[in-house]
Amino acid sequence: MLKKLTRFYYPKTIEEACLHLGNREQKTALIAGGTSEVLRNDNNVEALVDLTKVKELCYIRHDSAYIHIGAGTPVQDIYKSKDLKGPSGELLKAAAGKIGSTLLRNSITAAGNLAGLFPWSDLPPVYMVLGAEVVCRKGKPKRTVPVQRFIDTRASQFLAEAEIIAEIMVPIYGKGTGVHFAKFAKTSNDYAMISLAIRLTQKSGRIEQARIAVNAITATPTRCLEAEKVLEGQKGNAELFAEAAKKAASSLTIRRDIRASNDYRKEVLEVMIRRGLQEAFDKAGK
Ligand SMILES: Cc1cc2nc3c(=O)[nH]c(=O)nc-3n(C[C@H](O)[C@H](O)[C@H](O)COP(=O)(O)OP(=O)(O)OC[C@H]3O[C@@H](n4cnc5c(N)ncnc54)[C@H](O)[C@@H]3O)c2cc1C
């Protein structure tokens, strides 16, 4: 509840937004898509800084190594982008398209989905398996950090006063890489019970790099490190994928979910990972 809210700012630039956030005379908070505002549990916020009019935060660009996504880019733009190609583009689009409804996707932003870091957020596992980097800005000065560090620390502790996420940088992967995204929920608009992202790189059938990350079934986005170890350096085949899937499901700390039991979701996860690994491996071989 925002009982003390008296000011609402619409900055037009990143520097202006950071200036408002740095104003110590009032308790200020940041919103982007605003879709999680009802969940805010800080009653003392007096001013909100809304990023929706900061046009320099809204873009999808490429260079030879990275896809650059402006923090304020609606996830619907990611889902509908015709420029997002290759394994990274495919994975980003697949996950973005599974977020909520069209109405929600028009508001939810690339960075808000990460910074909010809810258990049901679909993009963080994708950012993790793709090895994304988060560009943070405090006015003009900027720093770039691996998304894993950002997630491990949580945005509220990681970002300095008056600092915002400006961009997500996603590495581009070429031939030999296959990806997979899957979401398990009761309906297509429902929050995930399981969100799963996979990236595999293979050469002549041998898995060189495996990245598996989940959310929703865990309290925070989590890499399945033990399963990745099972896979790396091995020739890909159905038995190996089954073993890795079993390892992943048994090594995670499962979050309680009123919609289905832990055992049931664990079993579903194992099947999802096994099938996802096979699909990513097959794609990597094409
Ligand atoms: C009914 C409903 C269904 C949903 N379903 C899904 C779903 O299926 N999958 C899914 O992934 N999400 C879903 N969401 C969205 C998710 O729960 C969050 O609301 C959303 O990810 C937040 O993004 P936002 O852009 O609206 O950020 P906001 O709500 O505006 O902000 C969220 C947090 O991020 C911070 N923040 C935002 N932008 C920045 C920035 N640039 N720099 C630093 N901090 C920033 C804010 O300060 C705030 O703390 C759903 C939401 C609703 C309401």
The ligand as an SDF file (V2000), in Angstrom:
LIG
                    3D

 53 58  0  0  0  0  0  0  0  0999 V2000
   -1.5010  -11.3170  -13.0980 C   0  0  0  0  0  0  0  0  0  0  0  0
   -0.0020  -11.3630  -13.3610 C   0  0  0  0  0  0  0  0  0  0  0  0
    0.5220  -12.4820  -13.9890 C   0  0  0  0  0  0  0  0  0  0  0  0
    1.8980  -12.5590  -14.2580 C   0  0  0  0  0  0  0  0  0  0  0  0
    2.3910  -13.6620  -14.8680 N   0  0  0  0  0  0  0  0  0  0  0  0
    3.7210  -13.7440  -15.0810 C   0  0  0  0  0  0  0  0  0  0  0  0
    4.2880  -14.8870  -15.7110 C   0  0  0  0  0  0  0  0  0  0  0  0
    3.5970  -15.8150  -16.1120 O   0  0  0  0  0  0  0  0  0  0  0  0
    5.6360  -14.9420  -15.8720 N   0  0  0  0  0  0  0  0  0  0  0  0
    6.4510  -13.9220  -15.4770 C   0  0  0  0  0  0  0  0  0  0  0  0
    7.6540  -14.0080  -15.6620 O   0  0  0  0  0  0  0  0  0  0  0  0
    5.9360  -12.8100  -14.9110 N   0  0  0  0  0  0  0  0  0  0  0  0
    4.6180  -12.6970  -14.6990 C   0  0  0  0  0  0  0  0  0  0  0  0
    4.1120  -11.5850  -14.1190 N   0  0  0  0  0  0  0  0  0  0  0  0
    5.0110  -10.4430  -13.8900 C   0  0  0  0  0  0  0  0  0  0  0  0
    5.8520  -10.5100  -12.6340 C   0  0  0  0  0  0  0  0  0  0  0  0
    5.1370  -11.0380  -11.5580 O   0  0  0  0  0  0  0  0  0  0  0  0
    6.3220   -9.0890  -12.2770 C   0  0  0  0  0  0  0  0  0  0  0  0
    5.1710   -8.3140  -11.9810 O   0  0  0  0  0  0  0  0  0  0  0  0
    7.0830   -8.4340  -13.3970 C   0  0  0  0  0  0  0  0  0  0  0  0
    8.1350   -9.2470  -13.8140 O   0  0  0  0  0  0  0  0  0  0  0  0
    7.6590   -7.1080  -12.9710 C   0  0  0  0  0  0  0  0  0  0  0  0
    8.0940   -6.4280  -14.1200 O   0  0  0  0  0  0  0  0  0  0  0  0
    7.7320   -4.8900  -14.3200 P   0  0  0  0  0  0  0  0  0  0  0  0
    8.4400   -4.4060  -15.5190 O   0  0  0  0  0  0  0  0  0  0  0  0
    6.2550   -4.6850  -14.2740 O   0  0  0  0  0  0  0  0  0  0  0  0
    8.4390   -4.2470  -13.0560 O   0  0  0  0  0  0  0  0  0  0  0  0
    7.8300   -3.4120  -11.8490 P   0  0  0  0  0  0  0  0  0  0  0  0
    6.6760   -4.1310  -11.2410 O   0  0  0  0  0  0  0  0  0  0  0  0
    7.6480   -2.0000  -12.2440 O   0  0  0  0  0  0  0  0  0  0  0  0
    9.0870   -3.4920  -10.8660 O   0  0  0  0  0  0  0  0  0  0  0  0
    9.4490   -4.7030  -10.2570 C   0  0  0  0  0  0  0  0  0  0  0  0
   10.7030   -4.4360   -9.4100 C   0  0  0  0  0  0  0  0  0  0  0  0
   11.8050   -4.2320  -10.2700 O   0  0  0  0  0  0  0  0  0  0  0  0
   12.4160   -2.9750  -10.0350 C   0  0  0  0  0  0  0  0  0  0  0  0
   12.8350   -2.4700  -11.3400 N   0  0  0  0  0  0  0  0  0  0  0  0
   12.1020   -2.4050  -12.4840 C   0  0  0  0  0  0  0  0  0  0  0  0
   12.8570   -1.9230  -13.4850 N   0  0  0  0  0  0  0  0  0  0  0  0
   14.0730   -1.6820  -12.9610 C   0  0  0  0  0  0  0  0  0  0  0  0
   15.3020   -1.1780  -13.5110 C   0  0  0  0  0  0  0  0  0  0  0  0
   15.4180   -0.8260  -14.8030 N   0  0  0  0  0  0  0  0  0  0  0  0
   16.3740   -1.0760  -12.6940 N   0  0  0  0  0  0  0  0  0  0  0  0
   16.2910   -1.4490  -11.3940 C   0  0  0  0  0  0  0  0  0  0  0  0
   15.1690   -1.9320  -10.8200 N   0  0  0  0  0  0  0  0  0  0  0  0
   14.0740   -2.0520  -11.5970 C   0  0  0  0  0  0  0  0  0  0  0  0
   11.3410   -2.1170   -9.3710 C   0  0  0  0  0  0  0  0  0  0  0  0
   11.9230   -1.1150   -8.5840 O   0  0  0  0  0  0  0  0  0  0  0  0
   10.6030   -3.1670   -8.5470 C   0  0  0  0  0  0  0  0  0  0  0  0
   11.2850   -3.3970   -7.3500 O   0  0  0  0  0  0  0  0  0  0  0  0
    2.7400  -11.4790  -13.8680 C   0  0  0  0  0  0  0  0  0  0  0  0
    2.2140  -10.3530  -13.2470 C   0  0  0  0  0  0  0  0  0  0  0  0
    0.8480  -10.2840  -12.9840 C   0  0  0  0  0  0  0  0  0  0  0  0
    0.2940   -9.0410  -12.3230 C   0  0  0  0  0  0  0  0  0  0  0  0
  1  2  1  0
  2  3  1  0
  2 52  2  0
  3  4  2  0
  4  5  1  0
  4 50  1  0
  5  6  2  0
  6  7  1  0
  6 13  1  0
  7  8  2  0
  7  9  1  0
  9 10  1  0
 10 11  2  0
 10 12  1  0
 12 13  2  0
 13 14  1  0
 14 15  1  0
 14 50  1  0
 15 16  1  0
 16 17  1  0
 16 18  1  0
 18 19  1  0
 18 20  1  0
 20 21  1  0
 20 22  1  0
 22 23  1  0
 23 24  1  0
 24 25  2  0
 24 26  1  0
 24 27  1  0
 27 28  1  0
 28 29  2  0
 28 30  1  0
 28 31  1  0
 31 32  1  0
 32 33  1  0
 33 34  1  0
 33 48  1  0
 34 35  1  0
 35 36  1  0
 35 46  1  0
 36 37  1  0
 36 45  1  0
 37 38  2  0
 38 39  1  0
 39 40  1  0
 39 45  2  0
 40 41  1  0
 40 42  2  0
 42 43  1  0
 43 44  2  0
 44 45  1  0
 46 47  1  0
 46 48  1  0
 48 49  1  0
 50 51  2  0
 51 52  1  0
 52 53  1  0
M  END
$$$$
